[in-house]
């Protein structure tokens, strides 16, 4: 009898147990959402938040899918696609409904849903309290990626995708075909949809590891499913271009080493993540669980991708627990859902079971109340380090004209306010061919001649720089005048 069957047959009070489990997961998701509400402003620290919303707003207004860059003057007219258009539309709809508070509310709700789904799938194998604890830990460890960008919308999808595929592999069944709908949704939300192909391949290897070649029909169904994954991902306004665009980053480009989220793991900066990985490694060495070679390969893959690029922090912390939960439950029965089902219900669990609908109603009221509070009690706004609000007001009031040379972190807000950029966060497709390298080089100690050449080449009329931009001394030496300054932004204009 496998674990799933045990859940069904272990106790006649299955309905109560499932209600208890559901409320545990709902409460866990609510706790995470409430904590994030207290730190709502941190969600708007990324400079890309601005242009992601703007792209969605433009789509809602124009109902067209851009094929060339409309936002910069340096690469105007060059091929560029809004490959994450659906995620950007979600952000734009949230912004239209509630401003930046609406955007933050949507992100928090998505993270809460992710925590709920992770806890729900884990609690199919592990005791609910352990499942909730693991979901809490994962939510904390991946908090660095909670930003107003489309990748957040893929977190619930990747949890469902991974859990369902590895469950099918565990039960030696064909993968559910409805999961292909998730690939279509994922492909239109964010470029990481190609991970779905890789995860499906590892789940297929898990089937091969369990059954060998004794079930050729089953293996054929998994191969067919794997082939359908990239095929259905082409149900995208840009078709195969969406896949090809991911290669510019997957195989590296000149901007990747310069962007924090694409840099490699640094133990001095990711202290909690390092501690979690070392603790997990210690547990694996001491307990020596038998997880099979296919799942071991998946763990190695998830860790490798995260250690190579910080932005993939969610791969090990969200997915590895989902993949190995069944082995933990089978090899340590005291931690399993079966053991929990066999226990007597305590007072809290009886309350959950007997007042199920009332508690669910109370949770719904609390969630609605939280949304209303977030929308009226205080207003959140993007970080001043990316917004340049005062500087842009100065530029507008003094009618600064011409091309602007901007620091990278101000590219998003310039796009949002309808000002053509010199450079911005769309370096997955643009600002290549040596441009980003040259821009970075202008800030080095010997960069003044290159900066002077860029000012002439692009007919720069003014400069909007972050307060710590290393090029600031060069502007003074080149005879430019500081026209505006505050704690976060500086404006330079050509000298008289």
C-alpha positions, 0 to 999 in steps of 0.5 A: 500500500502506497502513501496516497492509498494509506491516506484514503484508508487509514481512518473513517474520519477522512473528511475531518482530517482533510478539513484540518489539513486544509485549514492548516495550509490556509492559515499558513498561507495567511500568516506569510501574507500578513508578514509580507504586508508588514514589509510591503514596500520591500516588494517595490525595490527593483528598478524593473518594476516600473517598466514591467507595469508600463509594458502591460499598460501599453498593451492594454491601451494598444492591444498590440504585441511589440516587435521592435523596441519602443522605449529606448533611443539607443536601440530604437527599432531593434527587434524586441518582444514582450515575451512575458506579456501576460505577466505584465498585463496582470501587473498592469491590471493590478496597477489600474485597480489600485496603484502600487498598492494593487500591485503589491497586493497581487504579489503578496496574494501570489506568494500566499498561494504558493505557500498554500500549494506547497504546504498542501502537496507536502502534507499529502505525505508529511504531517501538516505541522511539518509541511507548514514548517517547511513551507514557511522556511521556503517562503523565508529563504526565497524572499529575495525574489518577491518583486513586482515582476512576472516571475512571481506568477510562475511560483504556484505553477512550478509547485503544482507542476513539480508535485504532480509530475513526481507524484505520477512518477512515484505511482508509476502513472502517465503524467496528467495531460491537463498539466500541459495547460500550465505550460501554455500559461507559464510560457506566456507569463515568464521566460522560465517556462523552459524549466518545465521541460527539464523538470518533466525530464527528471520526473520521467527519469524517476519513472525509468528508475522505478520501473526500468524497461518493464513498462514500455507503454508507460515510458512511451506516454512519458516521452510523448508528454515530454515532446508535447511540452515544447510544442504547446509552449508555442501557443504564444503570440511570438511563437518560437521567438519566445523560446529563442529569446531565452537562449540569449540569457541561458548561454550568457550575454555581456550584461549577465555578469553585471546584474546582481540576480544573475551573479553566482551564490555568495556565502557571505551575503546569502547567510541563511540560504547557506545555513539551510543548505548545510543543515540539509546536507548534514541531515542527508549524511546522517539519515542517509535517505534512499531517494534514487539516482533520478531524484538525486540528479534533480537535487544536483541540478536545482542546487547547481542552477541556484549556485550559478545564478541567485535568481533561481533560489526557489528551485532548491528551496521550493522544489526539493522538499516536494520531490523527496517528501515521499521518501522521508514519509516512507523511511521515517513513518513517525513524520508521515501523514499516515502516522498523523491520521492514526493519532487522536485529534487534539483540541485545536484539530477538533475545533478546525474540523467542527468549525470548518466553514466558520473558520474558512469564512473568518479567514476570507473576512481577514483576507478581504480586510487586509486588502482594504487596510493595505489599500487605505491605511497606507500607501506603498511606492517604489524605492526612491533609489529607482523612482527619481521622483524629485529629479524627474519633476525638476526635469519637467519643470525646467523643460530639459530636452534631448537624449538623457544618459541615465544610470541603469537603475533609473531606466525603468522609471524613465520608461514608465514616465514616457522618456526614452532611455539610454539603458534599462533592465531589458538586457536579455534582448537589448543593449548588447553587441558591446553596448553594456560593456561600454556603459560599464567601462565609462564608470571605471577610473579610465572611463572619461574618454569613453564617456565623452565619446558616448555623450557625442555619439548619442547627442546627450542633452542631459544626464540622470544619475544615481547619487553613487554613480562613479561617472559623476566626477567625469561630468564635472571634469568635462565641463558639465554643470550639476543642475539638481541633486538629492539623496538618490539622484543627480542631474547634469546638463552641459555647461554654458 
